[in-house]
Every structure is written in structure tokens, then in C-alpha cells.
């Protein structure tokens, strides 16, 4: 029982237990080599995502034929091929080998977005097509979303949330509930969650920046002009008309910071990751 162990000893035992759980559960993001926590099994998250994707398709208006969806599928297939070939040649292991790729176009002009669920389920909204304007910019968007899945960002977010919750609960035992009291009082006074601002938002921005970089690489490998990526975010910033929240309140980098990063990376990516010729 805990009362038979002094506080320092208990923390040491807890630390050893946590390390034994977390250390074997670390993985590495492809290309960037960033270490990430992966407690949740990827297969379980992919299955849940596939089920959610099927439900989403039944509840939203989809465009199933025509030039727009055909273009989305063509860009997707080119990125699929290039990513698979690159990793097989570079590491001998394709992180997308268990993906079940699928593409849908959602008929909603108000949403300027796209996403890729774990396992390769991709949705593009008609609203984002008004911003992309061309195939190269659309490839940048889709490459970014595919990068989230390749980097297993959903697995990492779920794992991080679990460890933060467990760690907070344990620490709060020894702090007499001070963490939760502070979190609640700040939340009531400001309407903001200190964990969201201090942990989850910065972490989200790190993943988004990583997906921008990997997406640029994937678009280049697929043969698209990645110089269009920064122009896409210039158009996005203009479309938002200054209504973006301050970066610290968001899980995403600001458009201006994205433009700076993309312009910084573009020459390196063009040189290091030239197009992989697709055999039709």
C-alpha cells in the first residue's frame, strides 16, 4: 500500500514503471527522425478511423464524378506511388503498406479544408479548391494531409494525451490537488485551458510544421511544383482576411510562419527529393 512507502521511494517506483511502459513504445518519424511516443496500437486506430470515415461518407454530400474528384484521385495516386517507392528504396520498409487508400470530395464551399485519417482515408472539401486554384497547390495540401498519416501523428496525439493525464493525476496526489485547482481557476477566469495552451497547442503546431515539411517532400517526389505551396498560404491568409487567431491559441502555425518555413525549405527539397518517375 502507498502509505507504507515514503514519498520519494514511491515516485522512484512510479518513474521506473512509467519508463518501462514508455521507452519500448517510442518510434521515429520517417525522414525527420524525430522520436515520438506510440503507446496506442496503430492497427486499432486505423480500424476506428475507417469506421468513422464510412459514417462520415453517409452523412455528407459527396461529389462522386467529374473533373474535380478525378484530379484529386490522380494527385493521390501519384503521391501514393512516390511515397511507397521512396521508402522502399531508402529504408526497405514502406510505412503506407497497410494503408487502404480512398479519396472523397465533400460538397461544401464554406469549409476550406482537407484531411487524411490514419490508414489513408482522405477528404477534400470544395471550399479549399477555391484557394488551391491549381494541381500543384492541391498536391501541397494533400501531401501535407498524407504526411500526418505517414508520420502517425494521430497515434502520437492519443499517446501523449494518455501520458499527460496519468502524469497529472499522479502529480496532483502529492500536490494536494493544486494542479487541478489552478487549471479550473484559470479556466473559469479566462475560458482557456492551461494544458491546451501550454502543452497540446505547441505540440499540435510541431506536428503541423512537420507535416508541412514532409508534405513538401511528398509533393516533390510525386513530380509537382512545390514552389506553389507558399503561394497557397498567401492566398489562404488573404482569404482569412486577418481573422486567424493568435498562434499561441491555435494548434496550427500562422499562415505567415508557414510561408517563411516553406520558402526556407523549398530549394533543399527540390535538390534532395527529385521526382520519382511513375510507371503507368
Secondary structure, 3 states (H helix, E strand, C coil): CHHHCCHHHHHHHHHHHHHHHHHHHEEECCCCCCEEECCCCHHHHHHHHHHHHHHHHHHCCECCCCHHHHHHHHHHHHHHHHHHHHHHHHCCCCCCCCCCCEEEEECCCCCCCEEEECCCEEEEEHHHHHHHCCHHHHHHHHHHHHHHHHCCHHHHHHHHHHHHHHHHHHHHHHCCCHHHHHHHHHHHHHCCCHHHHHHHHHHHHHHHHHHHHHHHHHHHHCCCCCCHHHHHHHHHHHHHCCCCCCHHHCCCCCHHHHHHHHHHHHHHHHHHCCCCCCCC
